[in-house]
Every structure is written in C-alpha cells, then in structure tokens.
C-alpha cells in the first residue's frame, strides 16, 4: 500500500520485485497529482483492480493483478 510518498510493506526492499516498485512509484505520482483527495478517489474507483483506473494506470501486471502476457 502506498500512502503519499511512502510504500508500506512488511517485506525488505531488496526482496521486492522491480515491477512492484515501478507500480508503487506510479501510485506515488498519483498522490502527488491529486493530493489527499487521492485516497477518496481511489476508494470511489472500486475494489476491482481491472476497473480501478488508478491500478490500471499503475500497471496491472506490475502490481501482480494480472499474469504477464494477458494484455492487461
């Protein structure tokens, strides 16, 4: 989970896949663009990652929401 410019995780950074870090960096940019209202906008976008515009923008495959090669 990303809150502002902080990625909250229980894993050590060196164990995180580069794709996931890239995905979370997009969320940081979304926070920068929308400010605190991003939290509300994200919730309103829905729980389905495939329909949540913020998850789609961050990359479904990079975020682990879709298998590589499925075109998402």
DSSP file (Angstrom, degrees, kcal/mol; ACC not computed):
  #  RESIDUE AA STRUCTURE BP1 BP2  ACC     N-H-->O    O-->H-N    N-H-->O    O-->H-N    TCO  KAPPA ALPHA  PHI   PSI    X-CA   Y-CA   Z-CA
    1    1 A X              0   0    0      0, 0.0     7,-3.7     0, 0.0     2,-0.5   0.000 360.0 360.0 360.0 137.2    0.0    0.0    0.0
    2    2 A X  E     -A    7   0A   0      5,-0.3     2,-0.5     3,-0.0     5,-0.2  -0.929 360.0-177.5-109.6 131.3    1.2    3.5   -0.8
    3    3 A X  E >   -A    6   0A   0      3,-2.9     3,-1.8    -2,-0.5     2,-0.4  -0.960  67.2 -46.0-126.8 111.2    0.3    6.4    1.3
    4    4 A X  T 3  S-     0   0    0     -2,-0.5    27,-0.3     1,-0.2    28,-0.2  -0.534 125.0 -21.5  66.5-122.1    1.6    9.7    0.0
    5    5 A X  T 3  S+     0   0    0     -2,-0.4     2,-0.5    26,-0.1    -1,-0.2   0.147 119.9  95.4-105.3  19.4    5.3    9.1   -0.9
    6    6 A X  E <   -A    3   0A   0     -3,-1.8    -3,-2.9    22,-0.0     2,-0.7  -0.941  59.8-152.8-117.9 128.4    5.6    6.0    1.4
    7    7 A X  E     -A    2   0A   0     -2,-0.5     2,-0.6    -5,-0.2    -5,-0.3  -0.881  16.8-151.8 -97.6 115.3    5.2    2.4    0.3
    8    8 A X        +     0   0    0     -7,-3.7     2,-0.3    -2,-0.7    -2,-0.0  -0.789  33.0 142.9 -93.1 120.5    4.1    0.4    3.3
    9    9 A X        -     0   0    0     -2,-0.6     4,-0.1     2,-0.1    -2,-0.0  -0.987  52.1-138.6-152.9 155.2    5.1   -3.3    3.2
   10   10 A X  S    S+     0   0    0     -2,-0.3     2,-0.2     2,-0.1    -1,-0.1   0.566  81.3  90.7 -89.4 -11.1    6.3   -6.0    5.5
   11   11 A X  S    S-     0   0    0      1,-0.1     2,-0.2     2,-0.0    -2,-0.1  -0.542  86.3-106.5 -87.5 150.7    9.0   -7.1    3.0
   12   12 A X    >   -     0   0    0     -2,-0.2     3,-2.1     1,-0.1     4,-0.4  -0.525  30.7-120.8 -71.0 141.5   12.5   -5.9    2.9
   13   13 A X  G >  S+     0   0    0      1,-0.3     3,-1.7     2,-0.2    -1,-0.1   0.859 111.0  58.8 -55.0 -39.9   13.0   -3.5   -0.1
   14   14 A X  G 3  S+     0   0    0      1,-0.3    -1,-0.3     3,-0.0    -2,-0.0   0.648 104.0  53.5 -67.8 -12.3   15.8   -5.7   -1.6
   15   15 A X  G <  S+     0   0    0     -3,-2.1     2,-0.3     2,-0.1    -1,-0.3   0.450  87.5  99.9 -98.1  -1.9   13.3   -8.6   -1.8
   16   16 A X  S <  S-     0   0    0     -3,-1.7     2,-0.1    -4,-0.4     5,-0.0  -0.662  80.2-111.7 -87.2 138.0   10.6   -6.7   -3.7
   17   17 A X     >  -     0   0    0     -2,-0.3     4,-1.9     1,-0.1     3,-0.4  -0.381  19.9-125.2 -65.5 144.2   10.3   -7.2   -7.5
   18   18 A X  H  > S+     0   0    0      1,-0.2     4,-2.3     2,-0.2     5,-0.2   0.847 110.7  59.1 -57.1 -35.2   11.3   -4.2   -9.6
   19   19 A X  H  > S+     0   0    0      1,-0.2     4,-2.3     2,-0.2    -1,-0.2   0.901 104.6  48.4 -63.6 -40.9    7.9   -4.4  -11.3
   20   20 A X  H  > S+     0   0    0     -3,-0.4     4,-2.5     2,-0.2    -1,-0.2   0.903 110.8  50.6 -67.1 -40.4    6.1   -3.9   -8.0
   21   21 A X  H  X S+     0   0    0     -4,-1.9     4,-2.1     2,-0.2    -2,-0.2   0.897 110.0  50.5 -63.3 -39.1    8.3   -1.0   -7.1
   22   22 A X  H  X S+     0   0    0     -4,-2.3     4,-1.4     2,-0.2    -2,-0.2   0.921 110.3  50.5 -62.2 -43.7    7.6    0.6  -10.5
   23   23 A X  H  X S+     0   0    0     -4,-2.3     4,-1.3     1,-0.2     3,-0.3   0.921 111.5  47.2 -58.9 -47.1    3.8    0.0   -9.9
   24   24 A X  H  X S+     0   0    0     -4,-2.5     4,-2.0     1,-0.2    -1,-0.2   0.827 104.5  60.3 -69.3 -31.6    4.0    1.7   -6.5
   25   25 A X  H  X S+     0   0    0     -4,-2.1     4,-2.0     1,-0.2    -1,-0.2   0.856 102.0  54.2 -63.0 -33.5    6.0    4.7   -7.9
   26   26 A X  H  X S+     0   0    0     -4,-1.4     4,-2.2    -3,-0.3    -1,-0.2   0.904 106.2  51.8 -64.9 -40.3    3.1    5.4  -10.2
   27   27 A X  H  X S+     0   0    0     -4,-1.3     4,-2.4     2,-0.2    -2,-0.2   0.882 106.4  53.9 -63.5 -36.9    0.8    5.5   -7.1
   28   28 A X  H  X S+     0   0    0     -4,-2.0     4,-2.3     1,-0.2    -1,-0.2   0.932 108.8  48.8 -60.5 -44.5    3.3    8.0   -5.5
   29   29 A X  H  X S+     0   0    0     -4,-2.0     4,-2.3     1,-0.2    -2,-0.2   0.870 108.8  53.6 -63.1 -36.3    2.9   10.2   -8.6
   30   30 A X  H  X S+     0   0    0     -4,-2.2     4,-2.5     2,-0.2     5,-0.3   0.911 108.2  49.6 -65.0 -41.4   -0.9    9.8   -8.4
   31   31 A X  H  X S+     0   0    0     -4,-2.4     4,-2.7   -27,-0.3    -2,-0.2   0.919 111.1  50.0 -60.3 -43.6   -0.7   11.0   -4.8
   32   32 A X  H  < S+     0   0    0     -4,-2.3    -2,-0.2     1,-0.2    -1,-0.2   0.889 113.8  45.6 -63.2 -39.1    1.4   14.0   -5.9
   33   33 A X  H  < S+     0   0    0     -4,-2.3    -2,-0.2    -5,-0.2    -1,-0.2   0.889 126.9  26.0 -71.2 -40.9   -1.1   14.8   -8.7
   34   34 A X  H >< S-     0   0    0     -4,-2.5     3,-0.8     1,-0.2    -2,-0.2   0.598  90.4-154.9-104.1 -13.9   -4.2   14.6   -6.6
   35   35 A X  T ><  -     0   0    0     -4,-2.7     3,-2.2    -5,-0.3     4,-0.3  -0.307  63.6 -22.5  68.5-157.5   -3.1   15.3   -3.0
   36   36 A X  T >> S+     0   0    0      1,-0.3     3,-1.3     2,-0.2     4,-0.6   0.756 129.3  71.6 -61.3 -25.7   -5.1   13.9   -0.1
   37   37 A X  H <> S+     0   0    0     -3,-0.8     4,-2.7     1,-0.3    -1,-0.3   0.681  78.3  80.9 -66.0 -13.4   -8.2   13.6   -2.2
   38   38 A X  H <> S+     0   0    0     -3,-2.2     4,-3.1     1,-0.2    -1,-0.3   0.885  84.7  59.2 -58.0 -37.7   -6.5   10.7   -3.9
   39   39 A X  H <> S+     0   0    0     -3,-1.3     4,-1.8    -4,-0.3    -1,-0.2   0.917 110.7  40.5 -57.8 -43.6   -7.5    8.4   -1.0
   40   40 A X  H  X S+     0   0    0     -4,-0.6     4,-2.5    -3,-0.2    -2,-0.2   0.915 114.9  51.3 -71.6 -43.5  -11.1    9.1   -1.7
   41   41 A X  H  X S+     0   0    0     -4,-2.7     4,-1.4     1,-0.2    -2,-0.2   0.900 109.6  51.2 -60.4 -40.6  -10.8    9.0   -5.4
   42   42 A X  H  < S+     0   0    0     -4,-3.1     4,-0.5    -5,-0.2     3,-0.4   0.938 110.8  47.3 -63.0 -47.1   -9.1    5.6   -5.2
   43   43 A X  H >< S+     0   0    0     -4,-1.8     3,-1.2    -5,-0.2    -2,-0.2   0.897 111.2  51.4 -62.0 -40.4  -11.8    4.2   -3.0
   44   44 A X  H 3< S+     0   0    0     -4,-2.5    -1,-0.2     1,-0.2    -2,-0.2   0.763  97.9  67.9 -67.5 -24.6  -14.5    5.5   -5.3
   45   45 A X  T 3< S-     0   0    0     -4,-1.4    -1,-0.2    -3,-0.4    -2,-0.2   0.656 110.7-117.4 -71.6 -15.0  -12.7    3.9   -8.2
   46   46 A X    <   -     0   0    0     -3,-1.2    -1,-0.2    -4,-0.5    -2,-0.1  -0.087  11.4 -88.3 102.2 162.8  -13.7    0.5   -6.8
   47   47 A X  S    S+     0   0    0     -3,-0.1     2,-0.8     4,-0.1    -1,-0.1   0.625  95.2  94.1 -86.0 -15.8  -12.1   -2.7   -5.4
   48   48 A X    >>  -     0   0    0      1,-0.2     3,-1.8    -3,-0.1     4,-1.2  -0.699  64.8-155.6 -80.3 110.3  -11.8   -4.5   -8.7
   49   49 A X  T 34 S+     0   0    0     -2,-0.8     3,-0.3     1,-0.3     7,-0.2   0.839  90.9  60.4 -56.7 -34.2   -8.2   -3.7   -9.9
   50   50 A X  T 34 S+     0   0    0      1,-0.2    -1,-0.3    15,-0.1    10,-0.1   0.700 115.1  34.1 -67.6 -18.5   -9.2   -4.3  -13.5
   51   51 A X  T <4 S+     0   0    0     -3,-1.8     2,-0.8    -6,-0.0    -1,-0.2   0.458  92.7 100.3-112.3  -7.0  -11.8   -1.5  -13.3
   52   52 A X    >X  -     0   0    0     -4,-1.2     4,-2.5    -3,-0.3     3,-0.6  -0.729  63.8-152.4 -83.4 112.2   -9.9    0.8  -10.9
   53   53 A X  H 3> S+     0   0    0     -2,-0.8     4,-2.2     1,-0.3    -1,-0.2   0.782  92.8  55.0 -59.6 -27.9   -8.4    3.5  -13.2
   54   54 A X  H 3> S+     0   0    0      2,-0.2     4,-1.7     1,-0.2    -1,-0.3   0.871 110.0  45.0 -74.6 -36.6   -5.5    4.1  -10.7
   55   55 A X  H <> S+     0   0    0     -3,-0.6     4,-1.2     2,-0.2    -2,-0.2   0.893 113.1  51.2 -71.0 -40.0   -4.5    0.4  -10.7
   56   56 A X  H >< S+     0   0    0     -4,-2.5     3,-0.5    -7,-0.2     4,-0.3   0.936 110.8  48.6 -61.2 -45.6   -4.8    0.2  -14.5
   57   57 A X  H 3< S+     0   0    0     -4,-2.2    -1,-0.2     1,-0.2    -2,-0.2   0.878 110.8  50.8 -61.5 -37.8   -2.6    3.3  -14.8
   58   58 A X  H 3< S-     0   0    0     -4,-1.7    -1,-0.2    -5,-0.1    -2,-0.2   0.694 126.5 -97.1 -74.8 -18.1    0.0    1.9  -12.4
   59   59 A X    <X  -     0   0    0     -4,-1.2     4,-2.0    -3,-0.5     6,-0.2   0.589  21.2-139.6 102.7 108.4    0.0   -1.4  -14.4
   60   60 A X  T  4>S+     0   0    0     12,-0.8     5,-2.9    -4,-0.3     6,-0.9   0.892 104.3  47.2 -65.1 -40.9   -2.0   -4.5  -13.5
   61   61 A X  T >45S+     0   0    0      4,-0.2     3,-1.4    11,-0.2    -1,-0.2   0.942 112.2  49.7 -66.8 -46.6    0.8   -6.9  -14.4
   62   62 A X  T 345S+     0   0    0      1,-0.3   -39,-0.2     2,-0.1    -1,-0.2   0.856 111.3  50.3 -60.3 -34.7    3.4   -4.8  -12.5
   63   63 A X  T 3<5S-     0   0    0     -4,-2.0    -1,-0.3    -8,-0.2    -2,-0.2   0.505 117.6-112.9 -82.3  -3.8    1.1   -4.8   -9.5
   64   64 A X  T < 5S+     0   0    0     -3,-1.4    -3,-0.2    -4,-0.4    -2,-0.1   0.666  86.3 116.6  82.4  16.9    0.6   -8.5   -9.6
   65   65 A X  S   <S+     0   0    0     -5,-2.9     2,-0.3    -6,-0.2    -4,-0.2   0.595  76.1  30.6 -92.7 -12.1   -3.1   -8.2  -10.6
   66   66 A X  S    S-     0   0    0     -6,-0.9    -2,-0.2    -5,-0.1    -1,-0.2  -0.998  86.7-107.7-145.4 143.2   -2.8   -9.9  -14.0
   67   67 A X    >   -     0   0    0     -2,-0.3     3,-1.5     1,-0.1     5,-0.3  -0.436  48.5 -93.4 -69.5 145.6   -0.5  -12.6  -15.3
   68   68 A X  T 3  S+     0   0    0      1,-0.2    -1,-0.1    -7,-0.1     0, 0.0  -0.277 109.4  27.6 -55.9 142.2    2.2  -11.4  -17.7
   69   69 A X  T 3  S+     0   0    0     -3,-0.1    -1,-0.2     1,-0.0    -2,-0.1   0.475  84.2 108.7  87.2   3.0    1.2  -11.7  -21.4
   70   70 A X  S <  S-     0   0    0     -3,-1.5    -2,-0.1     1,-0.0    -3,-0.1   0.471  89.7-114.9 -91.5   1.5   -2.6  -11.3  -20.9
   71   71 A X              0   0    0     -4,-0.1    -3,-0.1     1,-0.1    -1,-0.0   0.423 360.0 360.0  86.7  -2.5   -2.5   -7.9  -22.4
   72   72 A X              0   0    0     -5,-0.3   -12,-0.8   -13,-0.0   -11,-0.2   0.469 360.0 360.0 -80.5 360.0   -3.5   -6.0  -19.2
